[in-house]
Amino acid sequence: MTVPVSRVRLQSRTPGGGARAQRNRCYSWESLNDQQLLNLRFCDLGLEIRGTELESAISRLYGELEMRGISFRPHCWLAQEWFSPDGIPGIAIPFYLAHRRLMGIERHFMREVEGGNRNWLMRILRHEAGHAIDSAYRLRRRSRWREVFGPASLPYPDTYRPRPGSRRFVQHLGAWYAQAHPTEDFAETFAVWLKPRSAWRREYLGWPAYAKLEFIDSLAAQIGRTRPAVRDRGTIEELTQESLTLREHYERRLARARVRRRSGADELLLKLFTAAPRNRARLKAASVLRDMRQSLRVQTVRSGAFSEYLVYQVLRLMIERCESLNLYVRGSRRELRPNLLWAIGRLAESYEERQLPRVSL
């Protein structure tokens, strides 16, 4: 997502580069219990990107940009959440991804860790890189950009009502996020294009979204080795400048989350699977769904009630949410299958365009 520029601090170095990684770094607060840790201020955590898995992920992102012929490298810093500020070509990464202990606290309070595994982390980084490259080259000011994606000046909504059947938008982060706003449409399309070995020419052939991908392909060739118009290395709401405590942070986030009604998909999946398995030998729900996806899709489509495209998108959503919520299978596959077919039917009905609820941003 993008945010307007507010508090800006110049960054003295680029995270992820330079010094040797210190992957075994210890922090004094690691010995604290959770309640004591929650009383610490963000600025007292002493977190860095250097020496963490984030450093490797950012290096992979830079490698992907190089493979696509783009010399621009967005700088990264730690903040309270994911965002890329308007006008600053960089990426803010949530603090909890810099330490396993903090990821556990994030999951405890929010039930998921956004970017908590390698694939999810890279998907979000590619998306935010799209926002950063938009700012770096002021792409949204170009008339052709506006023709393809729409005016970026449109008000950014608090919610949006997606259309699952629309093929004018790519599918990347889930919840049909490209439909939220023209800037999100661009970032999602850029992320699909950037992914290594992306099969977008085959997967999106015949879709109106194909023209957007072709536009980005030609745009990358134009700007690839050129110097960005905006080279600001400033940061917004960097963690080292935040005096908020972790407890205050989660109180605010939980208050916002209570306003948002949990999605119907999450409600159904939490009935079918468990977030607290009796032992870790239990199978991951996302893995089981991937294994059963083809047969579930064929059986559901054969009923004649739903289109193959809609069923495909519902199954994709279910897998993503199972992964995000870290769900596990309870019981046997034989017992699970009829329940999954029922859930697919329920979600397909609710995700028909006339019934689809609004999605919070």
PADO-592658 format. One record per residue (C-alpha): x, y, z. Coordinates in steps of 0.2 Angstrom, whole numbers, plus 2048, in hexadecimal, padded with zeros to 3 digits. Layout:
BEGIN
XYZ
...
END
This chain:
BEGIN
800800800
8058127FE
80482080B
80683380B
81683A810
81683F822
82583E82E
83583C824
84783882A
85683681E
85D82581E
87082481F
872813818
86980680D
8627F7817
8687E6811
8797EC80A
88B7EF810
8907E7820
8917D4822
8807CD828
87F7CA83B
8727BC83B
8747B684D
8727C7855
86B7C7867
8607D486F
85F7D8881
84C7D7880
84C7C587B
84C7BF88D
83C7C9891
82B7C1892
81E7C7886
8167D3892
8267DB896
82A7DC883
81A7E487F
81F7F388B
82E7F7880
82E805874
832802862
84180D862
848802870
8487F2867
8577F685D
8517EC84E
85A7EC83D
8577E582C
86A7E082B
86D7CE830
85B7C882F
8517BE822
84B7CF81B
85C7D3815
85C7C480A
84A7C7804
84F7D97FF
85E7D37F6
8537C77ED
8487D57E8
8577DF7E1
85C7D07D7
84B7CE7D0
84B7E17CB
85C7DE7C3
8567CF7B9
8487DA7B2
8557E77AD
8507F47BA
85E7FC7C3
8538057D0
8557FE7E2
8488047EF
84F806800
8477FE80F
844801821
83B7FA830
82A802835
81A7FD83D
8127F682D
8147F481B
814803810
81D80D803
81B820805
81582B7F7
8238357F0
83182A7F9
83781B7EE
83980F7FD
831801807
82C801819
82C7EF820
8237EA830
82E7E883F
8297D7844
8317CF835
8427D383C
8417C784A
8387B684D
8327BB85F
8297CA858
8217C084A
81A7B4858
8137C3861
80C7CA850
8037B984D
7FC7B985F
7F47C985E
7EF7CB84B
7ED7B8847
7F97BA838
80A7C0833
8097CA823
8187C5819
81D7B7826
8237AA819
82F7AC80B
8227AC7FD
8177B8805
8257C380A
82B7C47F8
8197C77F1
8187D67FC
8297DD7F8
8257DC7E6
8157E57E8
81D7F37F3
82B7F47E6
81E7F97D9
8198077E4
82B80C7E7
82F80C7D4
81F8167D1
8268247DD
8388237D6
8338267C4
8238307C7
81A8237BC
8088287C1
80B8397B9
80C8317A8
7FD83279D
7FF820797
80081A7AA
7EF8237AD
7E781C79D
7EC80A7A3
7E980B7B6
7DE81A7B8
7E282A7C2
7ED8287D2
7E48387D8
7D482E7DC
7D182E7EF
7D881F7F8
7C98157FF
7C780E810
7BF7FF808
7BB7F87F7
7AF7EB7EF
7B97DF7E4
7B27D67D5
7B97C57D5
7B47C17C3
7BD7D07BC
7CC7CC7B1
7D17DE7B0
7DD7DC7BF
7EB7D07C3
7EA7C57D2
7F97C67DE
7F77CA7F1
7E57C47F2
7D47CC7F6
7D57D37E4
7E07E17EB
7E47E87D9
7D27EE7D9
7D47F97E8
7DC8087DF
7E680C7CF
7F680D7D9
7F37FC7E1
7EE7F67CF
7FF7FB7C9
8097F47D8
8007E37D6
8037E27C4
8157E77C6
8177D97D3
8107CC7C7
81B7D27B9
82B7D27C4
8297C17CC
8377B57C5
8317A97B8
8207B27B8
8147AA7AC
80A7B97A9
80A7B8796
8017A7797
7F77AA7A7
7EF7BB7A2
7EE7B878F
7DD7BE78A
7DA7C879A
7D87DB799
7E67DB7A7
7F27D479A
7F47E6792
7F97ED7A3
8077E07A5
80D7E4793
80D7F6798
8187F37A7
8237E879C
8267F6790
82780379E
8357F97A6
83F7F9796
83D80C795
8428107A7
84D8017AB
85F8097AB
85981B7AD
85C8257BC
84D8277C7
8458397C8
8438377DB
8528317E5
84C8357F6
853829803
84882F811
83E82481C
82C826824
828820835
838816837
83880B846
84781384F
83D823850
82D81C857
82A81E86A
81A81386A
81B803874
8167F286C
8087F1878
801802872
8047FD860
7FA7ED862
7EC7F586C
7E980185D
7EA7F4850
7DE7E8859
7D27F785B
7D27FA849
7D17E7845
7C17E6850
7B97F3845
7BC7E7836
7B17D8835
7BB7C8832
7B97C2820
7AD7B381D
7BC7A9816
7C57AA827
7B57A6830
7B3796826
7C5791826
7C6792839
7B878683A
7C077982F
7D277B835
7DB77F845
7E878D849
7EE783858
7F2771853
7F5764861
806760859
81076884B
80F757841
7FE75D83C
7FE762829
7FD774824
7EC77881D
7F378280F
7FD773809
7EE76780A
7E4774800
7F17757F2
7F17627F1
7DE7617F0
7DC7707E5
7DA7687D4
7CD75B7DA
7C37677E4
7C27737D6
7BD7667C9
7AF75F7D5
7A97717D9
7A87767C7
7A07667C2
79176B7CD
78D7787C1
78A7857CE
7997907CC
7A67957BE
7B778D7BE
7BF79E7BF
7B57A27CF
7B97917D7
7CC7947D3
7CC7A57DB
7C379E7EB
7CF7907ED
7DE79C7EA
7D67A77F8
7D4799804
7E6793802
7ED7A5805
7E27A7814
7E779681B
7F979B819
7F77AC821
7ED7A5830
7FA797832
7EC78A832
7EE777834
7E3768830
7D976083D
7D274E83A
7D574482A
7D474A818
7C573F815
7BB748822
7C275981C
7BD757809
7AA75980B
7AC768816
7B877080A
7AC76E7FC
79E776807
7AA78480B
7AF7877F9
79C7887F4
798794802
7A77A07FE
7A379F7EB
7917A47EF
7967B37FA
7A47B87ED
7987BB7DF
7997CD7DA
7887D27E1
78B7CA7F2
79E7CE7F5
7A17D8805
7AC7E7805
7BE7E5809
7C77F0816
7D87F8811
END
